[in-house]
Amino acid sequence: MVTKRIKTFASLHAWRTAQGFNQREAAAYLGVSQSRYARIEARERPSRPVLRCKDLSDKTGVPFEIVMGVA
């Protein structure tokens, strides 16, 4: 079986920078508002619910714990 390796990023900011996105573009890609994305990226507010965190983690390659705000 062949598996696709997903690049892992240390933070949403690192992911966004690597993609060449500004915050508005990253938010649109992830399906959240720009203000919500900014708060999540700054780790001022965890992204809830848990399923949303899993979705963001899968789309960005940022570890789940970092997206949840617990790491």
FENGI-V996359 format. One line per field, one symbol per residue. ss: DSSP state (@ for helix, = for strand, . for the rest). psi: psi as a letter, one per 40 degrees, with the letter a starting at -180 (. if undefined). A space follows every 50 residues. Layout:
ss: ???
psi: ???
This chain:
ss: ........=..@@@@@@@@...@@@@@@@@...@@@@@@@@........@ @@@@@@@@@@.=.@@@@@...
psi: hhihhhhhieidddddddefiidddddddefiiddddddddefdhihiid ddddddddddehidddddfe.
